[in-house]
Amino acid sequence: MWKNWEGGKIHALMMDLDVGICSEVEKKQKKKLLLDYLADNLKHHNWWAYRYFFCELLAFLNVVASYPWYDWLVDVALRGGGESGCNSSSSSSSSSRC
């Protein structure tokens, strides 16, 4: 969802500043262009920001909501597999671990 909404805006704004091959003069020019753009367009990208925060909220809710599911799933798997594994083993070393 975010990739569709974002539409490559971050990559375009970066202007290859993450590439280490650029000279210092070129980096300073690109940084000045970026800062000028951000200053000129302040508060003109509110919908973009709202969408970003909405996607971040969805990601957070996904993590929070999946935690009880995984907790239950692991609990059932360990409880079921652990008890049957201890009961069926005949060696004294493995039964002492249960």
N, C-alpha and C positions, 0 to 999 in steps of 0.2 A: 504494500500500500504506500509506504513512504517513498519507494523508488519512483512510483508513478507521480506522486505529488511533487517530489523534489525536482524531477526533470533535469538533473545534471547541473543545477545552480551552484552547488558547492564546488564541484569540479571546475566550473567556469570561473568562479571567484578565486580559486586557488592560483590560477595562472601559472602552473608549474613551479610554485614556490617550494614544493616539497622535493624537487629535484636538486641534488647537490652540485650539478654541473654549472649552474648559472653563476655569472660573475657577481661581485658585490654591488657594482653599479646597477646592474640589471635587477638585482633583488631589491635594491632601494627604490628604483623606479616602480617596480611592480607593487611594492608595499605602499608607496605613496598613492598609486592609482586605486588600490584596494581601500585604503583609508578614506580617500576622497569620495569614492563610490558609497561607502558605508555612511559617511557623514551627510552626503547629499540625499540619500534615500532612507534616512532614519524614519522609522514609523510608517514606511510604505510597504513593508512586507509582513504586516501583522497576520494575515491569513496563513502565510507560510509558517510563521512561528507557532500559531495555534495548531496547525496540523502536526508540526514537529512534536509539540508537547503532548498532543493527543496520542500520537504513535508511541511516545515514551511511556505514557500512562498505560496504554494497552500492553506494552512489554512488561511493565511492572506488575500489572494485574495478572498477566499470564504466569509469571513466576510465583506470585502469591497463591494463585488458585491451583497451580500444579503441585505445590508442596504437599497438601493433605493427600492428594491422589498418590503421589510417589511414596509417601510415608505409609499409607495403607497397603500399597502394592508390595513394598519391601517387607513390611510386617507379615503379611500373609505368606509371602514366598519363604521367608526365613522360618516362620513358625511351622509351616507345613513341611518344608524340606528338612529342617533341622531335627524335628522330632522323629520323622521316619528314618532319617539317616542314623540317628543314635539308637533307635530300637532295633534296627536290622543288623547292626554291626556285631560281630562276635569277638573281636579282639579286645583285650583288656585295656590297651592304650587308648583306643578311640572311645570306649565307654567311660573311661575316667575323665575325658574331656567334656562329656555331656553332663 
